Amino acid sequence: MRVPDWRPALTAAHGAALDWLEHLDERPVRPDADYDTMRAALAEPMPETGLPPEQVIAELAATVRPGLIAMNHGRFFGWVIGGATPAGVAADWLVAAWDQNTAMAEPTPGLSALEAVTADWLLELLDLPRTSSVAFVTGAQVANLVCLAAARDRVLADTGWDVEGQGLIGAPAVTVLAGEYMHHTIGKAVRILGLGEARIITVAADGNARMRPDALSTALLAVEGPAIVCAQAGEIATGGIDPLARLADVVDARRATSPTWLHVDGAIGLFGRASAVLAPKLAGAERADSWCTDAHKWLNTPYDCGIAVVRDREAHHRAMTLQASYLPQPGAARDPIDWNPEMSRRARATAVYATLRTLGRAGVATLVEGDCAMAQLLAEGIREIPGAEVCNEVELNQVLVRLRDPAGLDDDAHTRATLSRLQLSGVAFPSATTFKGHAAIRFSVANWATDEDDVAETLEALTDAHTRWG
Ligand SMILES: Cc1ncc(COP(=O)(O)O)c(C=O)c1O
């Protein structure tokens, strides 16, 4: 085989990566350049001839750098984004270097076995039924899709319908119920699965966006036939955790008469179960039928890694398996291809393994508890800023803020303008939302690196953006 000199390109990448990571704290959190500037900087005709790889890597890193946002910074609070840990980043480098198409155990025994072990660790860490099946997918969107595909299989199989073979034409109607504040990825998963996004029955929530069990009970009374209930552990704006045990009671009561499945979208909050402090808030999650979470959120692995967990292995397997005569035939080993929507795939569980092995259960607990403590500290500081209001009950790691316009004119416009000024300052980067019809700023504390100094600097910059420049 041809053996290239790997060192120049990898050394250039190593240098550029360290340069980025070691100087994160000195740079603005926001990008320095916008999309149009970056398009212009990168635009050149498709190259006719190539360049030395080390030159390509060095130039690539230098050119895109102004357009990079410091998502792994301790004061990046946008959306819900963790910051990769050293072990996670390093493991991901190895994944690229090893270049294993981790679909089947026979050709890739090393990383397929590692994936199986990581799956077992996660079930233990999250205290979910140990015989559940697990899939490592790109993110919670796909994890929700996988879980709901298994749900669709099972509730229809219980009526005697084979959805994998026969599709949905002529099938009994399946009703999906979800809280008023379900994440949009539930709607998209339902749409892709042909269950009809517009047919989802939305169930009323309480003031912190938690689905109400009494409302679910009432809504289910009007539903005939198979039903899938989508609960949530960590609402995107408030961090609200549905009362999972009480929702499980409602679902269990219905199971006696009709096929009913309980899914928990725990993209944000499920890792709270690793902490003895937070676990009680998530009690009852273990009674569900499927769970989705993200490693790239609170576990702080690099992008991209979501996790789907399904109690009913057969339903999960039927929904996702793929066999072909040119592939190794199924054996006793766990083949990733049986649990994922994609066929060829990178070994994304590797970074999860490295992160879990580095942190241990105690480290994961410290991470999630630490972020919740920083969210509380931030909320306390915000409440002391005149004209600032924390709009949610901070039960997890999300802080939702509104700011009163000092001129008394338009609080929505003032809140949005304050956010822009804060983002522009480069000190901290929360993101925007609309909650209960009003503009709000969302701070999501999901990074292992965020500390008290970050909170103090953020509060100072927020106060500036709200008052001095207002
Ligand atoms: C509750 C919830 N579910 C699903 C998702 C989608 O996650 P991903 O972007 O990893 O697909 C998110 C993203 O923030 C979320 O908050």
The ligand as a Tripos MOL2 file, in Angstrom:
@<TRIPOS>MOLECULE
LIG
   16    16     1     0     0
SMALL
NO_CHARGES

@<TRIPOS>ATOM
      1 C1        -35.5680   18.5120   24.8330 C.3       1 LIG1
      2 C2        -34.7700   18.4150   23.5620 C.ar      1 LIG1
      3 N1        -34.9790   17.3850   22.7310 N.ar      1 LIG1
      4 C3        -34.2880   17.2470   21.5990 C.ar      1 LIG1
      5 C4        -33.3240   18.1580   21.2250 C.ar      1 LIG1
      6 C5        -32.5730   17.9880   19.9510 C.3       1 LIG1
      7 O1        -31.2270   17.6820   20.1970 O.3       1 LIG1
      8 P1        -30.1470   17.5320   19.0510 P.3       1 LIG1
      9 O2        -29.8700   18.9240   18.5950 O.co2     1 LIG1
     10 O3        -28.9980   16.8770   19.6880 O.co2     1 LIG1
     11 O4        -30.7530   16.7060   17.9580 O.co2     1 LIG1
     12 C6        -33.0680   19.2500   22.0570 C.ar      1 LIG1
     13 C7        -32.0630   20.2570   21.7020 C.2       1 LIG1
     14 O5        -31.7960   21.1900   22.4110 O.2       1 LIG1
     15 C8        -33.8050   19.3780   23.2670 C.ar      1 LIG1
     16 O6        -33.6110   20.4020   24.1040 O.3       1 LIG1
@<TRIPOS>BOND
     1     1     2 1
     2     2     3 ar
     3     2    15 ar
     4     3     4 ar
     5     4     5 ar
     6     5     6 1
     7     5    12 ar
     8     6     7 1
     9     7     8 1
    10     8     9 2
    11     8    10 1
    12     8    11 1
    13    12    13 1
    14    12    15 ar
    15    13    14 2
    16    15    16 1
@<TRIPOS>SUBSTRUCTURE
     1 LIG1         1 GROUP 0 **** ****
